[in-house]
Amino acid sequence: MTALDLIREKRDGQALSDEAIRFLVKGASDGTIPDYQLAAWLMAVRLRGMTDAETTTLTLAMAASGRQLDLSSIPGRKVDKHSTGGVGDKATLVVAPLVAAAGVPVAKLSGRALGHSGGTLDKLEAIAGFRVDLGIDEFVAQVRRIGIAIAGQTADMVPADKVFYALRDATATVDSVPLIASSVMSKKLAAGADAILLDVKVGRGAFIATVPEAQALAQALVKLGTNAGHETVAYVTDMEQPLGRAVGNALEVREAIDTLAGRGPAELEALSLRLAAEMLRLAGTQPVDLHRLLLGGAGLRKFAELITAQGGDPRAIDDPERLPTAPVQRPVPANAAGYVARADALEIALAGKALGAGRDRKDAPIDLAVGIVLQKKIGDPVVEGEPLAIIHARTEADAAKVANRLAASFAIAESASPRPLLLRRVTASGVERLDL
């Protein structure tokens, strides 16, 4: 068996054997198969697809390619949450403390920003002193002690995915359902949770453009988790416009704090409560009045406890000025009156990235202070000259550089309705429409 044989077979539309897929994953992990052959195989998969059986084998082989977490010493049923990535998606910063405050342990491995999507680790690092690099033993011990930890994936976990992920990003093979599904689920399975909750984003600000494609991905993810013996639920949620109003690391932390204090954007609060309730159900706990828990400040106190445990400054909870702040705030005025009909999530994200809030390479620096705060969302009324958004920039020149692009990302019409946020709920039993 050679890599060339397997490239040829997949190029010609054949299904690969379990042995062949494990051979490829091993070769990616130990470097015995060169990048150019792996890239060719990835393109063949992108063009020809994979069967459910192939995707399952690929996922399990990738999960087993490195260290797998053992969370059995943590009492209770552990539930992991993962988002496929979007713009302004700070839901983990709300959901994880809220679920932990309800008594369900949260052991969360998160990632960094790449491309136009944000990363939970970068957002947390906007809090002075916050450590995202925890050893496995420290990570598990913290969850046992306070019920929550959020950290980066260790270098020895799912090494095959690191290789495939980097190649996919460089070879235009990102948008393949089998490759996305195996990448997501291999990391979730290696993270050791008993059950898995997924938030599949769809729209301009996501990596999946249409609801049918997102539903297909959600179904593939749920099937992979179920086949591996983990109850898995996926939501398909809208990403035509940013989630909430803040786009940018420190700005999103502020908004998460506001939401945990009961004064955040309605759609972010609604999504967070829905996902938190699903996590409690997956954990097998008795129902909890999460909204009352939110208003009572239990989630915010748990967030402060998390910050303290990981070396951060919890005073940022009560004093947001301790978070990085951009010196320039420039409004983007509406050029007409009416209703907001478009707030293009991708263009808004790219404007934020141009300010320094994002990165193209995982090792590139980012400016934690800069970003954009929307003043209007789709369906909102607006008068001419009223701010659509506020640019938070390092310099006046930086703000001026993105002002026109940001203004063009909005469209004003004579009428427009708010967009539904929750679109689908996918389980092993089927698909439920939520946007009716």
C-alpha positions, 0 to 999 in steps of 0.5 A, a space after each residue: 500500500 502506498 499513498 499514491 495508490 490511495 490518491 489514485 483510488 480516491 481520485 477515481 471515486 473509490 471508497 478506501 478501506 479502513 486499513 488505507 485510511 489508518 495508513 494515511 492518518 499515521 503517515 500524516 502524524 509521523 511525517 512519512 507521507 509528504 505534504 504534497 501527497 496528503 494535499 493531493 489526497 485532500 483535494 481528491 476527497 474534496 472533489 469525490 467525497 467520502 462515504 459515512 463509513 470512511 468518514 467514521 474511520 477517518 475521525 476515529 483514526 485522527 482521534 487516536 493519533 495522539 493523546 486522549 483526555 481521560 475525564 473519568 476522575 471528574 464526577 458527573 456526565 461531562 458535556 462538550 460544546 463546540 462552534 464551527 466558527 463565526 463573527 462575534 461568537 462569544 457564546 462559550 464565554 456565557 454558556 460555559 460559566 452558566 452551565 458550571 454554575 448550574 452544577 455541570 462540569 465544563 472541561 472545554 478545549 478551545 482554539 484561536 482566531 483564524 481567517 475571519 472567525 474569532 477564537 475563544 482563547 484570544 478573547 480570554 487573553 484580553 483579560 490581564 494574566 489569563 493563562 490558556 496553556 494548562 497542563 492536562 493534570 492541571 486542567 482536570 484538577 481545576 475542573 474537579 475543584 471549581 467545575 470549569 476550565 477553558 484552555 488550549 488543546 495540548 500539542 500532543 492531541 490529534 496531531 493528524 488534524 493539525 497536519 490536515 488542517 494546515 494543508 486544507 487552509 492552504 489548498 482550498 479544501 476547507 469546505 468539504 463536509 467529510 473533512 470538516 466533520 472529521 476535524 471537528 469530531 476527532 478533537 471532540 472525541 479526544 477531549 474525553 466528554 461523554 456527550 457533545 453539543 455542536 453549534 453549526 454556523 451558516 451564512 456570510 460570516 460562517 464557513 458554510 453558506 447555505 442552510 441545506 449544506 449546514 444541515 448536512 454537516 450537522 447531520 454528519 457530525 451527529 452521526 459521527 458522535 453517535 457512532 462513536 458512542 457519544 450522544 450528540 446534538 447539533 444546532 444550525 444557527 444564523 451567521 448572516 450578521 454577527 452574533 450580538 453586537 461586538 466584534 473584536 476580542 476585548 469588546 466581545 469579553 465586555 459583551 459576554 460579561 454584560 450578558 452574564 449580568 443580564 444586560 447583554 444583547 437579546 439574541 446572544 442571551 437567547 442562544 446562550 440559554 438554549 445551548 446551556 439548557 441543552 448541555 444540562 439535558 445532555 448531562 442528565 441533570 434536573 432542569 434548572 431555571 437558567 434565566 433566573 440563574 443568569 439574572 441572579 449573577 451565578 454565571 458571572 460569579 463562576 466566570 470570575 472564579 474561572 478567571 482567578 483560577 487561570 491567573 487572570 484579573 477578576 476585577 475586569 468583571 466589575 471594571 471593564 476599563 481594565 480590558 484593553 481599550 482602543 484609543 479611537 472610536 469612530 461612528 459609521 453613520 447611516 446614509 439614508 433612513 429606513 430599516 437595516 436590511 443587511 449587516 454583512 457578517 463577513 465584510 464586518 469581520 474583514 473590516 475588524 481583521 483589517 484593524 488588527 483584530 484577526 489573523 491569517 496565520 495561527 502564530 500572527 499577533 493580533 490587537 486585542 483592543 480593536 474591533 467594531 460594535 454594531 449599533 443596529 442589527 437587521 430589522 432595526 429602524 434607522 434615521 439618516 446620520 444615525 450610527 450603524 456601528 462604532 469603529 474601535 481603532 488604534 489610530 484615526 488613519 486605521 479607522 478611516 481605512 475601514 469606514 467605507 467598507 464597513 458602511 457598505 456592509 450595511 443596506 437600508 431598505 423601506 422595510 426589513 424584518 429581524 432574522 431568526 437565529 435558531 434554524 435547526 436542531 439535529 439529533 440522532 432521531 432527526 431534524 427539527 425546524 426552529 425557524 417556522 
